[in-house]
Amino acid sequence: MYSSKNKHKITNEQEKNNMTVAEHTIDDSVDKLLVISDIHGFKHPLDYLDKIRTNYSSYKIINNGDLCCGGLDVPYVIDWLRENVGELSTRGNHDDTLIFKKGDPDYKPGSEQHDYLKLNQAQIDYVENMPYDLKLNWRGKEIQITHGHTARDGSGCSWRATPDEQIEKLTVPGADLCISSHTHYAYIHKGETGIYANTGSLSITINGVRESGTVHYQKGESDLGDPNELHQSFLEISCENGELELKIIRLDLDRDMMIQGLLDGGHGNAEVYSRWLREGIYPQS
């Protein structure tokens, strides 16, 4: 259903800013593109996605980075991506840490260094081979996808970036649609030259960051906004009559079950993650 225009191999010796772009052509028979991101080692969101994707007849799933660091099921997540996503996956900042820092038994469960120790070589190879950027050609449209932590010029972009900051930093001129993630805050922006969108997170949203008694809101405004934005999300993309249409699909996950899984599994930062899952506010301090 898709073809790869170029092959690539990312090795541990390469610097993190040695950017790679993988270009793929998606067959026009595919009706929907489902772009997920920031799974962060949680199995439950993928189980939920498996149930609701039966509503789609012809689709491709694209993963936009950060498969690890958080939940305790990283091997399951990687195997799920290998089976259901394949080459259509980018590497995020936490995936970089997973590969470049490697394992360390002194780190607590839920960290990249602890996650690495659980992986077999095939799983490690899969993450190593991920590009930083995807260029998709589908139904006459150019879609550029990057996790959002690094721009193509090698400069960084914060996970606390507002939508306006992401759009300015990460837009690829000439593309019909640019997609990033990284901030865990979903949005769709339609401009004069194209569309820019953020997937949000499939596992845990960040509507705001609590720091020194105040809250920084990811949307770049002074209020939290719609309470439904607490729900995890992915992007659904269709293209009919030459027009791209995007929807933010919200997932009403069982956050209590996710929290209990962290507690039962001895997560090294379970209290912080539990609070974050319930509030959608990252408790940085």
DONU-44948 format. One record per residue: x, y, z of N, C-alpha, C, O in turn; residue in one letter. Coordinates in steps of 0.2 Angstrom, whole numbers, plus 2048, in hexadecimal, padded with zeros to 3 digits. Atoms other than C-alpha are relative to their C-alpha. Layout:
BEGIN
 n.px n.py n.pz ca.px ca.py ca.pz c.px c.py c.pz o.px o.py o.pz residuo
    X    Y    Z     X     Y     Z    X    Y    Z    X    Y    Z       A
...
END
This chain:
BEGIN
 n.px n.py n.pz ca.px ca.py ca.pz c.px c.py c.pz o.px o.py o.pz residuo
  804  7FA  800   800   800   800  804  806  800  802  80C  7FF       M
  7FC  7FB  800   80F   80B   801  807  7FE  7FD  809  7F8  7FE       Y
  7FA  802  802   820   80C   7F9  805  805  803  804  80A  804       S
  7FA  7FC  7FD   831   812   800  804  803  7FB  807  7FF  7F7       S
  7FC  7FD  805   83A   81E   7F5  808  800  802  80C  800  7FD       K
  7F9  800  7FE   84A   81D   7FF  801  7FC  807  7FC  7FC  80B       N
  7FE  803  7FA   852   812   80C  805  803  804  809  807  802       K
  7FB  7FD  7FC   85C   817   81B  802  7FC  806  7FE  7F8  808       H
  7FE  803  7FA   865   811   82A  803  805  805  808  808  803       K
  7FD  7FB  7FA   868   81B   83A  804  7FC  804  801  7F7  807       I
  7FB  804  7FB   877   815   844  801  804  806  800  80A  806       T
  7FF  7FC  7F9   87B   819   856  806  805  7FF  806  80A  803       N
  7FA  7FB  800   88B   822   850  7FE  807  7FD  802  80B  7FD       E
  802  7FA  802   881   82F   847  7FE  805  805  7FB  803  80A       Q
  803  7FB  7FC   87D   83F   84F  7F9  801  800  7F6  7FF  7FB       E
  808  800  800   86B   842   854  7FE  806  7FB  7F8  805  7F9       K
  803  7FB  805   86A   852   849  802  7FE  7F9  801  802  7F4       N
  7FF  803  807   86F   847   83A  7F9  7FE  7FD  7F7  7F8  7FE       N
  807  801  801   85E   849   833  7FF  7FB  7FA  803  7FB  7F5       M
  801  805  805   856   83B   828  7F8  802  7FE  7F4  803  802       T
  807  7FF  803   846   83D   81D  7FF  7FA  7FC  802  7F8  7F7       V
  802  806  803   83D   82E   817  7FA  802  7FC  7F5  805  7FE       A
  806  7FE  804   831   830   808  7FC  7FA  7FE  7FF  7F5  7FC       E
  805  805  801   822   825   805  7FA  802  7FC  7F8  808  7FC       H
  806  7FF  804   814   824   7F8  7FB  7FC  803  7FB  7F5  803       T
  806  804  7FD   803   81F   800  7FB  7FF  7FA  7FA  803  7F6       I
  804  802  805   7F8   816   7F4  7F9  804  800  7F7  805  806       D
  807  7FC  800   7E8   820   7EF  7FA  7FC  802  7F5  7FF  804       D
  806  804  7FD   7DD   811   7F4  800  801  807  7FA  7FF  80A       S
  801  7FE  7F9   7E1   816   806  7FB  805  801  7FD  80B  7FF       V
  805  7FA  7FE   7D2   820   80D  802  804  805  800  80A  805       D
  7FF  7FC  7FA   7D9   826   81D  807  7FF  802  80A  7F9  802       K
  7F9  800  7FD   7EA   82A   825  7FE  801  808  7FB  806  809       L
  801  7FF  7F9   7EA   828   838  807  801  803  80B  7FD  803       L
  7F9  7FE  7FE   7F9   831   840  800  800  808  7FC  804  80B       V
  7FF  801  7F9   7FD   82C   852  807  803  802  80B  803  7FE       I
  7F9  7FE  7FE   80B   832   85D  800  800  808  7FB  7FF  80B       S
  7FF  800  7F9   812   832   86F  7FC  7FB  804  7F8  7FC  808       D
  803  806  7FD   80D   821   874  803  7FF  807  800  7FD  80C       I
  7FC  800  7FA   81A   821   881  7FF  7FA  804  7FF  7FA  80B       H
  800  806  7FC   81A   80F   886  7FA  7FD  803  7FA  7F9  807       G
  806  802  7FD   808   80D   88A  7FC  7FB  7FB  7FB  7FD  7F5       F
  803  805  804   7FF   7FE   883  7F8  801  7FF  7F5  800  7FA       K
  807  7FF  800   7ED   803   887  7FD  804  7FA  7F8  803  7F7       H
  803  7FC  805   7EB   811   87A  801  7FC  7F9  7FC  7FD  7F5       P
  7FF  804  806   7F1   804   86C  7FA  7FB  800  7F7  7FA  7FB       L
  805  804  800   7E4   7F8   872  7F9  803  7FE  7F5  801  7FB       D
  806  7FC  802   7D7   806   871  7FF  801  7F9  7FA  801  7F6       Y
  7FF  7FF  807   7DD   80A   860  7FE  7FA  7FC  7FB  7FB  7F6       L
  802  806  804   7DB   7F8   85A  7F9  7FF  800  7F6  7FD  7FB       D
  807  801  800   7C9   7F8   85F  7FD  805  7FB  7F8  803  7F7       K
  804  7FB  804   7C4   809   856  802  800  7F9  7FF  802  7F5       I
  7FE  800  807   7CE   806   846  7FC  7FB  7FC  7FD  7FB  7F6       R
  804  804  804   7C2   7F9   841  7FB  804  7FD  7F7  801  7F8       T
  805  7FC  804   7B7   807   83C  802  803  7FA  7FF  806  7F6       N
  7FD  7FE  806   7C3   80B   82E  801  7FA  7FB  803  7F5  7FD       Y
  7FF  806  805   7C3   801   81E  806  800  7FD  809  7FA  7FC       S
  7F9  800  803   7D3   807   816  804  806  803  802  80B  802       S
  7FC  7FB  7FC   7E0   810   820  807  7FE  801  809  7F9  800       Y
  7F9  801  7FE   7F2   812   824  801  804  807  7FF  809  808       K
  7FE  7FD  7F9   7F9   816   836  807  802  7FF  80C  7FF  7FD       I
  7F9  7FD  800   808   821   837  801  802  807  7FD  805  80B       I
  7FE  7FF  7F9   811   823   848  805  806  7FF  80A  806  7FB       N
  7FB  7FA  801   81A   834   84B  804  801  807  804  806  80A       N
  7FB  800  7FB   826   830   859  7FE  7FF  807  7F8  800  809       G
  800  801  7F9   829   82D   86B  7FC  7FA  802  7F6  7FB  805       D
  803  807  7FE   824   81B   86E  802  7FE  807  7FF  7F9  809       L
  7FE  802  7FA   82D   81A   87E  800  805  806  7FE  80B  804       C
  7FF  7FB  7FB   830   822   88F  7F9  802  803  7F6  807  801       C
  806  7FF  7FD   820   821   89A  7FD  7FA  803  7FE  7F8  808       G
  803  807  7FE   816   811   89A  805  7FB  800  80B  7FC  7FE       G
  7FB  805  7FF   81E   801   89D  800  7FA  7FB  802  7F5  7FC       L
  801  805  805   81A   7F7   88D  803  802  7FA  800  801  7F4       D
  7FC  7FD  806   827   7FE   881  801  7FA  7FB  800  7FB  7F5       V
  800  806  805   82A   7EC   879  7FA  7FF  7FC  7FA  7FE  7F6       P
  806  801  804   818   7EA   875  7FF  806  7FB  7FC  804  7F6       Y
  801  7FA  804   817   7FC   86E  804  7FF  7FA  801  800  7F4       V
  7FB  800  806   826   7F9   862  7FD  7FA  7FC  7FD  7FB  7F6       I
  802  805  805   81F   7E8   85C  7F9  802  7FD  7F8  800  7F7       D
  806  7FD  803   80E   7F0   859  801  804  7FB  7FE  804  7F5       W
  7FE  7FC  805   816   7FD   84F  803  7FD  7FA  802  7FE  7F4       L
  7FD  804  806   820   7F1   845  7FB  7FC  7FC  7FC  7FC  7F6       R
  805  804  803   811   7E7   841  7FB  805  7FC  7F8  803  7F7       E
  806  7FB  802   804   7F6   83E  802  806  7FC  7FE  809  7F9       N
  7FE  7FA  803   80F   804   838  806  7FF  7FC  806  802  7F6       V
  7FB  801  805   81F   7FE   831  805  806  800  807  809  804       G
  7FB  7FB  801   82A   80B   829  7FD  807  801  800  80C  801       E
  803  7F9  800   81D   819   82B  800  802  808  7FB  804  80B       L
  7FF  7FE  7F9   824   81E   83C  806  805  800  80B  803  7FE       S
  7FB  7FB  7FF   82F   82D   841  803  7FE  807  800  7FB  80B       T
  7FD  800  7F9   83B   82E   850  7FF  806  804  800  80B  801       R
  800  7FA  7FB   838   839   85F  806  801  804  80A  7FD  804       G
  7FA  7FE  7FB   843   841   86C  801  7FA  805  807  7F9  807       N
  7FF  805  7FC   840   833   878  802  7FA  7FD  806  7F6  800       H
  7FE  806  804   843   826   86B  808  801  7FF  80C  7FC  7FF       D
  7F9  7FE  801   854   82F   868  804  7FE  807  809  7FA  806       D
  7FD  802  7F9   858   82D   87B  800  7F8  801  805  7F6  803       T
  800  807  800   853   81B   87A  806  7FC  7FD  809  7F8  7FF       L
  7FB  803  804   85F   817   86C  807  802  802  80C  7FE  802       I
  7F9  7FE  7FF   86E   822   870  802  800  808  808  7FF  809       F
  7FE  801  7F9   86E   820   883  801  7F9  802  804  7F7  807       K
  801  807  7FF   86A   80E   883  7FE  7FE  807  7FC  802  80B       K
  802  802  7FA   867   804   892  804  801  806  80A  802  806       G
  7FD  7FF  7FA   86B   807   8A4  7FC  7FE  806  7F6  800  807       D
  804  803  7FA   865   7FC   8B3  7FE  805  806  7FA  804  80A       P
  801  7FB  7FA   866   80B   8BF  7FA  805  7FF  7F8  808  803       D
  806  7FC  802   858   814   8B6  7FA  7FD  802  7F9  7F6  802       Y
  807  802  7FE   846   812   8BC  7FC  7FD  7FB  7FC  800  7F5       K
  805  802  805   838   809   8B3  7FC  806  7FD  7FA  80A  801       P
  803  7FA  803   830   815   8A7  805  804  7FC  803  809  7F8       G
  7FB  7FC  803   840   81D   8A1  803  7FC  7FA  802  7F6  7F9       S
  7FE  803  806   848   81A   890  806  7FB  801  806  7F6  7FE       E
  7FA  805  7FF   858   812   897  7FD  7FA  803  800  7F4  802       Q
  803  807  7FE   84D   805   8A0  7FC  7FD  7FB  7FC  7F7  7FA       H
  804  803  806   842   803   891  805  7FC  7FB  803  7F6  7F9       D
  7FC  803  804   851   7FF   887  802  7F9  802  803  7F4  7FD       Y
  7FE  806  7FD   856   7F0   892  7FB  7FA  7FE  7FC  7F5  7FE       L
  805  804  801   845   7E8   88D  800  7FD  7F9  7FD  7F9  7F7       K
  801  801  807   848   7E8   87A  805  7FB  7FD  80A  7FA  800       L
  7FC  804  804   84E   7DB   86E  803  803  7FB  802  809  7F9       N
  7FC  7FC  805   85A   7DF   860  7FB  802  7FA  7FC  808  7F7       Q
  805  7FE  805   84B   7DF   853  7FD  806  802  7FC  80B  7FE       A
  804  7FA  7FD   842   7EC   85E  805  806  7FF  803  80C  7FE       Q
  7FB  7FA  801   852   7F7   85F  801  802  7F9  801  808  7F8       I
  7FF  7FE  807   855   7F6   84D  7FB  804  7FD  7FC  808  7F9       D
  805  7FC  803   844   7FC   849  800  807  802  7FF  80B  7FE       Y
  7FF  7F9  7FE   846   80B   853  806  804  7FD  805  80A  7FB       V
  7FA  7FD  804   857   80F   84C  7FF  802  7F9  802  807  7F7       E
  801  7FF  807   851   80E   83B  7FA  805  7FE  7F9  807  7F8       N
  805  7FB  802   843   81B   83D  803  807  7FE  808  809  801       M
  7FD  7F9  802   846   82C   834  7FD  805  805  7F8  804  809       P
  802  7FA  7FC   843   83D   83C  7FA  803  7FD  7F6  806  800       Y
  806  7FD  804   837   842   82E  7FD  7FC  7FB  801  7F7  7F8       D
  803  804  806   82B   83A   822  7FD  805  7FB  7FA  80A  7FD       L
  804  7FD  805   825   841   812  7FC  7FB  7FC  7FE  7F6  7F9       K
  805  805  803   815   839   80C  7FD  803  7FA  7FB  809  7FA       L
  803  7FE  806   80E   83B   7FB  7F9  7FC  7FF  7FA  7F5  7FE       N
  807  804  7FF   7FB   836   7FB  7FB  804  7FC  7FA  80A  7FE       W
  806  7FD  803   7ED   83B   7EF  802  807  7FD  7FE  80B  7FE       R
  7FE  7FA  803   7F7   849   7E7  802  805  805  804  80B  804       G
  7FE  7FB  7FB   7FC   851   7F8  807  7FE  803  808  7F8  803       K
  7FA  801  7FC   80C   853   801  7FF  801  807  7FD  806  809       E
  801  800  7F9   80C   84F   813  807  7FF  804  80A  7FA  803       I
  7FA  800  7FD   81B   853   81E  7FF  7FE  808  7FB  802  80B       Q
  801  802  7F9   81C   84A   82F  807  800  804  80B  7FD  802       I
  7FA  800  7FC   829   84D   83D  7FD  800  807  7F8  803  809       T
  802  800  7F9   828   84A   850  7FF  807  803  7FA  809  806       H
  800  7F9  7FE   82C   85C   853  805  802  805  805  808  807       G
  7FB  7FE  7FB   83B   85C   85F  806  803  7FC  80A  806  7FF       H
  7FB  7FE  803   847   860   851  7FE  802  7F9  7FA  7FF  7F5       T
  802  7FE  807   845   86B   841  805  7FD  7FB  80A  7FB  7FD       A
  7FC  802  805   84D   867   831  807  803  7FF  80B  800  7FD       R
  7F9  7FD  800   85B   873   833  804  7FE  806  809  801  807       D
  7FC  802  7FA   860   86A   843  7FF  803  806  801  801  80B       G
  802  7FD  7FA   859   876   84F  7FB  7FD  804  7F7  7F9  801       S
  805  803  7FC   84F   871   85E  7F9  804  800  7F9  809  7FE       G
  807  7FD  7FF   83C   874   861  7FD  7FD  807  7FD  7F7  808       C
  802  802  7F9   835   873   873  7FA  7FC  800  7F6  7FD  7FC       S
  806  804  7FF   828   867   879  7FB  805  803  7F5  803  804       W
  805  7FB  7FD   820   877   881  7FF  805  7FB  7FC  80A  7FC       R
  801  7FB  805   81F   880   870  7F9  801  7FF  7F5  7FC  7FF       A
  807  7FF  802   80E   888   86C  7FF  7FE  7F9  804  7FD  7F5       T
  802  801  807   805   884   85C  804  805  7FB  807  803  7F6       P
  7FD  7FB  805   80C   894   854  807  7FF  800  80A  800  7FA       D
  7F8  801  800   81E   890   859  801  7FA  7FC  806  7FA  7F8       E
  7FF  806  804   81C   87F   852  7FF  801  7F8  804  7FF  7F4       Q
  801  7FF  807   815   885   842  806  804  7FC  808  803  7F7       I
  7FA  7FC  802   823   892   840  806  7FC  7FF  80A  7FD  7FA       E
  7F9  804  7FF   831   886   844  800  7FA  7FB  805  7F8  7F8       K
  800  806  803   82B   876   83B  7FC  7FF  7F9  7FC  7FA  7F6       L
  803  801  806   821   87A   82C  805  7FF  7FA  80A  802  7FA       T
  7FC  802  806   828   873   81B  7FD  804  7FA  7F7  802  7F9       V
  803  7FC  806   825   880   80D  7FE  7FB  7FA  802  7F7  7F8       P
  802  804  805   81B   878   7FF  7FC  7FA  802  7F8  7F8  7FD       G
  804  805  7FE   813   86B   809  7F9  801  801  7F7  807  803       A
  807  7FF  7FF   800   869   809  7FE  7FF  807  7F9  802  80A       D
  802  801  7F9   800   863   81B  807  7FE  804  80B  7FA  801       L
  7FB  801  7FB   80D   863   829  7FE  7FE  806  7F9  801  809       C
  802  803  7FA   80B   858   838  806  800  805  80B  7FD  803       I
  7FB  802  7FA   815   858   849  7FC  7FE  806  7F6  7FD  806       S
  803  802  7FA   812   852   85A  804  803  806  804  809  806       S
  7FB  7FD  7FB   81E   854   869  7FD  803  806  7FF  802  80C       H
  803  7FC  7FB   813   860   873  7FB  7FD  804  7F8  7FF  809       T
  806  804  7FD   805   853   877  7FA  805  800  7F6  803  804       H
  806  7FC  801   7F9   861   872  7FD  800  7F9  801  802  7F4       Y
  802  801  807   7EE   85E   863  7FD  806  7FD  7F9  80A  801       A
  804  7FA  803   7E8   86C   857  801  7FF  7F8  805  7FB  7F6       Y
  800  800  808   7E5   86F   844  800  807  7FF  7FB  80B  801       I
  7FF  7FA  802   7EA   87F   83C  800  801  7F9  804  7FD  7F5       H
  801  7FF  808   7E4   884   82A  803  807  7FE  800  80C  800       K
  7FD  7FA  802   7EF   891   823  7FF  801  7F8  7FC  7FD  7F5       G
  801  7FF  808   7F0   899   811  804  7FC  7FC  802  7FA  7F6       E
  7FC  804  805   7FE   88E   80B  7FF  7F8  802  802  7F4  7FE       T
  801  807  7FE   7F9   87D   814  7FD  7FF  807  7FB  804  80A       G
  803  801  7FA   7F3   875   823  806  7FD  805  80B  7FA  803       I
  7FC  802  7FB   7FD   872   833  7FC  7FD  806  7F7  7FF  808       Y
  804  804  7FB   7F8   865   840  804  7FD  805  80A  7FB  803       A
  7FC  804  7FB   7FE   85D   850  7FB  7FA  802  7F5  7FB  804       N
  804  806  7FE   7F8   84B   855  7FE  800  807  7F9  7FD  808       T
  801  801  7F9   7F8   84E   867  803  7F9  802  808  7F7  7FF       G
  7FD  806  7FE   7FC   83E   871  7FB  7FB  801  7F6  7FC  803       S
  804  806  800   7F5   82D   870  800  7FD  807  7FB  7FA  809       L
  800  803  7FA   7F9   82A   882  7FF  805  806  7FC  803  80B       S
  801  7FB  7FA   7FA   83A   88D  801  807  7FE  806  809  7FB       I
  800  7F9  802   7F6   84C   889  804  804  804  805  803  80A       T
  7FD  7FB  7FC   7FF   85B   88E  7FC  807  7FE  7FD  80A  7F9       I
  804  7F9  801   7F2   86A   88F  804  805  803  803  80B  801       N
  7FC  7FB  7FD   7FE   873   89A  805  7FD  804  806  7F7  805       G
  7FB  802  7FC   80D   873   8A4  800  804  807  801  80A  806       V
  800  7FD  7F9   80D   877   8B7  807  802  802  80B  7FD  803       R
  7F9  7FE  7FE   81D   881   8BC  800  806  804  7FD  80B  803       E
  800  7FB  7FB   820   88B   8CB  7FA  803  802  7F9  809  803       S
  807  7FE  7FD   80E   88C   8D0  7FC  803  7FA  7F6  804  7FB       G
  804  7FD  806   808   892   8BE  800  7FA  7FB  804  7F6  7FB       T
  801  805  805   802   888   8AF  801  804  7F9  7FE  809  7F8       V
  7FF  7FE  807   809   88B   89E  7FC  7FB  7FB  7FC  7F5  7FB       H
  804  803  804   7FC   886   891  803  7FE  7F9  805  803  7F6       Y
  7FD  802  806   801   87C   882  7FD  804  7FA  800  805  7F5       Q
  803  7FD  805   7F5   885   877  802  807  7FF  800  80A  7FA       K
  7FE  7FA  800   7FD   895   87A  7FC  806  802  7FD  80C  801       G
  805  7FC  7FE   7EE   89D   882  800  800  808  804  7FC  80B       E
  800  800  7F9   7EA   8A1   894  7FB  7FC  804  7FA  7FD  80A       S
  805  804  7FC   7DD   894   898  801  7F9  7FD  804  7F8  7F8       D
  7FF  807  801   7DC   881   897  7FC  7FE  7FA  7FE  7FA  7F6       L
  804  801  806   7CE   881   88A  7FB  7FA  801  7F9  7F9  807       G
  805  806  800   7C2   872   886  803  7FB  804  808  7F8  803       D
  7FD  806  7FC   7C3   865   893  800  7F9  7FC  804  7F5  7FF       P
  7FF  806  804   7C1   858   885  807  7FF  7FE  809  7FA  7FC       N
  7F9  801  802   7D3   85C   881  804  7FC  805  80A  7FB  803       E
  7FD  804  7FB   7D8   852   890  801  7F9  7FC  805  7F5  7FE       L
  800  806  803   7D4   843   885  806  7FF  7FB  808  804  7F7       H
  7FA  801  805   7E3   83B   87B  7FD  800  7F9  7F7  800  7F8       Q
  802  7FE  807   7E2   83D   868  805  7FD  7FB  80B  7FB  7FC       S
  7FC  801  806   7E8   839   857  7FD  803  7FA  7F7  806  7FB       F
  803  7FC  805   7E5   841   846  7FE  7FB  7FB  801  7F6  7F9       L
  803  803  806   7DA   83A   838  800  804  7FA  7FE  80A  7FB       E
  800  7FC  806   7DD   840   827  7FD  7FC  7FA  7FE  7F6  7F9       I
  803  803  806   7D3   83D   817  801  805  7FB  803  80B  7FC       S
  7FF  7FB  806   7D4   845   806  7FB  7FE  7FA  7FC  7F9  7F7       C
  805  801  805   7C5   846   7FB  800  806  7FB  800  80C  7FD       E
  801  7FB  805   7C3   850   7EB  806  805  800  805  80B  7FF       N
  7FA  7FC  800   7D5   857   7ED  801  804  806  805  808  806       G
  800  7FC  7FA   7D2   85E   7FE  801  7FC  806  7FE  7F7  807       E
  7FE  804  7FA   7DA   858   80E  7FB  802  806  7FA  808  807       L
  804  7FF  7FB   7CF   856   81D  803  7FD  806  804  7F7  806       E
  7FD  803  7FA   7D5   854   82F  7FB  800  806  7F7  805  806       L
  804  800  7FA   7CD   84F   83F  805  7FE  806  809  7F9  805       K
  7FD  803  7FA   7D4   84D   851  7FB  7FB  803  7F6  7FD  805       I
  804  805  7FD   7CD   83D   857  802  7FF  808  808  7FD  809       I
  7FF  801  7F9   7CC   83C   86A  7FF  7F9  803  7FA  7F6  801       R
  801  807  7FD   7CE   82C   874  7FF  801  808  803  804  80C       L
  802  7FF  7F9   7C5   82B   885  803  7FA  803  7FF  7F5  805       D
  7FD  806  7FD   7D2   81F   88D  7FE  7FF  807  7FC  804  80A       L
  801  802  7F9   7D1   816   89D  806  802  804  80B  7FF  805       D
  7FA  7FE  7FD   7DD   821   8A6  802  7FD  807  807  7FC  809       R
  7FF  804  7FA   7DA   818   8B7  804  7FA  7FF  808  7F8  803       D
  7FC  806  801   7E0   808   8AF  807  801  7FE  80B  7FD  800       M
  7F9  7FF  801   7EF   810   8A8  804  802  806  80A  800  806       M
  7FC  7FF  7F9   7F4   817   8B9  801  7FA  804  807  7F9  807       I
  7FF  806  7FC   7F1   807   8C1  806  7FB  7FD  80A  7F8  801       Q
  7FA  803  803   7FD   7FF   8B5  807  802  801  80B  7FE  802       G
  7FA  7FD  7FE   80A   80B   8B9  802  7FE  807  808  7FC  809       L
  7FF  801  7F9   808   808   8CC  802  7F8  800  807  7F7  804       L
  7FE  807  7FF   808   7F5   8CA  806  7FE  7FD  80A  7F9  7FF       D
  7FA  802  804   817   7F5   8BE  806  803  804  80C  802  801       G
  7FA  7FD  7FD   822   7FF   8CA  803  806  7FD  809  807  7FD       G
  7FE  7FA  804   823   80E   8BF  804  805  805  802  806  80A       H
  7FC  7FC  7FC   831   819   8C5  7FE  807  802  800  80B  806       G
  802  7FA  7FE   827   829   8C5  7F8  800  7FF  7F5  804  7FC       N
  807  802  800   815   822   8C7  7FC  806  802  7F6  808  7FF       A
  805  7FA  7FD   80E   831   8D2  800  806  7FB  7FA  808  7FA       E
  800  7FB  805   813   83E   8C5  7FC  7FE  7FA  7F8  802  7F8       V
  804  802  806   80C   834   8B6  7F9  800  802  7F4  801  7FE       Y
  807  800  7FE   7FC   831   8C0  7FC  806  800  7F7  807  7FD       S
  803  7F9  800   7F9   843   8C3  7FF  803  7F9  7FA  806  7F8       R
  800  7FE  807   7FD   847   8B1  7FB  7FD  7FC  7F7  801  7F8       W
  806  803  804   7F1   83B   8AA  7F9  802  802  7F5  803  7FE       L
  807  7FE  7FD   7E3   841   8B5  7FE  807  7FE  7F9  809  7FC       R
  801  7F8  801   7E6   854   8B2  801  802  7F9  7FE  807  7F7       E
  7FD  7FE  806   7EE   855   8A1  804  806  801  806  809  7FC       G
  7FB  7FB  7FF   7FA   861   8A9  806  7FD  802  806  7F9  807       I
  7FA  803  7FE   80C   85C   8AA  803  804  806  804  80A  805       Y
  7FE  7FD  7FA   812   85F   8BB  808  801  800  80B  7FD  804       P
  7F9  7FF  800   824   866   8B7  803  802  807  809  800  808       Q
  7FD  7FE  7F9   826   86E   8C8  7FA  801  804  7FB  803  80A       S
END
